[in-house]
């Protein structure tokens, strides 16, 4: 059986092994695949593994041998599910593998905005502490989180983990569910004017696209901090950049951007008090190893005729 991995270096730049997949057949791993290379590289393959390489209807219909597409991620919008289903191709994803790492990143962004560790480390490195007359100093005010209100938008496993950590920090958690509307818990509009921090962990849907826009930001407290470890388009980046420049938002920390890789003209590039990481919440080695193990489990279940984590 021929198994082709189209963008292997995303999950495994060389520090892990594909051995768990090799027990099912011949594994061919490409570090990166351009759109025009997908069809020739998958010729004769029964199993395709992708992270962000797209499977359009045109590609799917050009691959008669393909039986299975495994997405090395939780999100699976890179695959035309309707076309795959019509061709009898099983598509799976890997849910939940990055719960702990993503929650950790959200809290890391929150702590960076609150404590300015990077800024002060740079200041010390520039000799400011050596020149200081006082035994301590701060370049920028620090924020104690205990007693602050944090709105956790999206109460799936990641959101619940973030809420647990926030409670441990002494914060008051305002839980806004995935559905956003028609819920017995808080609705987003209930918490905008109350929250000191808003952290986003909801899926990208038509309901959540531009969820945090100029209208939502206008209802927020002055000095609110916003964290986005969900999907870039959940936040309107033009509106966020404007709010940061005006001081309405004290800090925006995000691990996701509307278009990835980031474009040079992204409005957040020159926005103050912005903390951006390049979609790496899922990237700890332990997390990526768990991803590969889960992907192998998905293939094994498929080959036994009992597919798991099937999304179509």
Residue pairs with C-beta under 8 A, 6 or more apart in sequence:
1 24
1 25
1 26
1 46
1 47
2 25
2 26
2 28
2 44
2 45
2 46
2 47
3 21
3 24
3 25
3 26
3 27
3 28
3 45
3 46
3 47
3 48
3 49
3 299
4 27
4 28
4 29
4 30
4 41
4 42
4 45
4 47
4 48
4 49
5 18
5 21
5 27
5 28
5 29
5 30
5 49
5 50
6 30
6 33
6 38
6 41
6 42
6 48
6 49
6 50
6 51
6 53
7 30
7 31
7 32
7 33
7 50
7 51
7 52
7 53
8 18
8 29
8 30
8 31
8 49
9 31
9 32
10 51
10 52
10 72
11 51
11 72
11 288
11 291
11 292
12 18
12 29
12 288
12 292
13 31
15 285
16 285
16 288
16 289
16 292
17 292
18 27
18 29
18 292
20 292
20 293
20 295
20 296
21 27
21 49
21 292
21 295
21 296
21 299
23 296
24 47
24 296
24 299
24 300
24 303
25 46
25 47
28 41
28 45
30 37
30 41
33 41
33 53
35 53
35 54
38 53
38 54
38 55
38 59
39 59
39 62
39 63
42 48
42 59
42 63
42 66
43 63
43 65
44 65
45 63
45 65
45 66
46 65
46 66
46 67
46 68
47 66
47 67
47 68
47 69
47 70
47 299
48 55
48 63
48 66
48 68
48 69
48 70
49 69
49 70
49 72
49 295
50 69
50 70
50 71
50 72
50 78
50 79
51 71
51 72
51 73
52 73
52 78
53 78
54 78
54 79
55 69
55 78
55 79
55 80
55 83
55 84
56 80
56 83
57 80
57 82
57 83
60 66
60 80
60 83
60 84
60 87
60 89
61 83
61 87
66 87
66 89
67 88
67 89
67 90
68 89
68 90
68 91
68 92
68 299
68 302
69 79
69 84
69 89
69 90
69 91
69 92
70 91
70 92
70 295
70 298
70 299
71 78
71 79
71 91
71 92
71 93
71 94
71 311
72 94
72 291
72 292
72 295
73 93
73 94
73 282
74 93
74 94
74 95
74 96
74 97
74 98
75 93
75 204
75 231
76 91
76 93
76 311
77 204
79 91
79 312
81 91
81 311
81 312
84 90
84 91
84 312
85 312
89 312
90 302
90 307
90 310
90 312
91 310
91 311
91 312
92 298
92 302
92 307
92 308
92 309
92 310
92 311
93 309
93 311
94 291
94 294
94 295
94 298
94 309
95 309
96 157
97 282
97 287
97 290
97 291
97 294
98 158
98 281
98 282
98 287
98 291
99 157
99 158
99 161
100 161
100 287
101 281
101 282
101 283
101 284
101 286
101 287
102 158
102 201
102 229
102 255
102 281
102 282
103 158
103 161
103 162
103 165
104 281
105 229
105 255
105 277
105 280
105 281
106 158
106 162
106 199
106 201
106 227
106 229
106 255
106 281
107 162
107 165
107 166
109 227
109 229
109 253
109 254
109 255
109 275
109 277
110 145
110 197
110 199
110 225
110 227
110 253
111 117
112 118
112 253
112 275
113 143
113 225
113 250
113 251
113 253
113 273
113 275
114 142
114 143
114 144
114 145
114 225
115 142
115 143
116 138
116 139
116 140
116 142
119 139
119 140
120 138
120 139
123 129
123 139
128 137
128 139
129 137
145 166
145 169
145 170
145 171
145 197
146 169
146 170
146 171
147 170
147 171
147 172
148 171
148 172
148 196
148 197
149 171
149 172
149 174
149 191
149 194
149 195
149 196
149 197
150 163
150 166
150 171
150 172
150 173
150 174
150 195
150 196
150 197
150 198
150 199
151 174
151 176
151 186
151 188
151 191
151 192
151 194
151 195
151 197
151 198
151 199
152 159
152 162
152 163
152 166
152 173
152 174
152 175
152 176
152 199
152 201
153 159
153 176
153 180
153 188
153 198
153 199
153 200
153 201
153 202
153 211
153 230
154 176
154 177
154 178
154 200
154 201
154 202
154 203
154 230
155 163
155 175
155 176
155 177
155 178
155 185
155 201
156 178
156 201
158 201
158 229
159 175
159 201
159 202
162 199
162 201
163 173
163 175
166 173
167 173
171 197
174 186
174 190
174 191
174 194
174 195
175 185
175 186
176 183
176 185
176 186
176 187
176 188
176 190
176 191
177 183
177 185
178 202
178 203
179 207
180 187
180 188
180 202
180 207
180 208
180 211
181 187
181 207
188 211
188 216
189 219
191 198
192 198
192 216
192 219
192 220
193 219
193 220
193 221
194 221
195 220
195 221
195 224
196 221
196 223
196 224
196 225
197 224
197 225
197 226
197 227
198 212
198 220
198 224
198 225
198 226
198 227
199 226
199 227
199 228
199 229
200 211
200 212
200 226
200 227
200 228
200 229
200 230
200 234
200 235
201 229
201 230
202 208
202 211
202 230
202 234
203 230
203 231
204 230
204 231
204 233
204 234
208 230
208 234
209 233
209 234
210 233
210 234
210 235
210 236
211 234
211 235
212 226
212 228
212 234
212 235
212 236
212 239
212 240
213 235
213 236
213 239
214 236
214 239
214 242
214 243
217 224
217 239
217 240
217 243
217 248
217 249
218 248
220 248
220 249
222 247
222 248
223 247
223 248
223 249
223 250
224 248
224 249
224 250
225 249
225 250
225 251
225 252
225 253
226 235
226 240
226 249
226 251
226 252
226 253
227 252
227 253
227 254
228 234
228 235
228 252
228 253
228 254
228 255
228 256
229 254
229 255
229 256
229 281
230 256
231 256
232 254
232 256
232 257
232 258
232 259
232 260
233 258
235 252
235 254
235 258
237 257
237 258
237 266
237 267
237 268
238 267
240 249
240 252
240 267
240 268
240 271
241 267
241 268
241 270
241 271
241 274
242 267
243 249
244 251
244 252
244 268
244 271
244 272
244 273
244 274
245 271
245 272
249 273
250 273
251 273
251 274
251 275
252 268
252 271
252 273
252 274
252 275
253 274
253 275
253 276
254 268
254 274
254 275
254 276
254 277
255 276
255 277
255 278
255 279
255 280
255 281
256 279
257 266
257 268
257 276
257 279
258 266
259 266
260 279
261 278
262 269
262 276
262 278
268 274
268 276
282 288
282 291
294 309
297 308
298 307
298 308
298 309
301 307
301 308
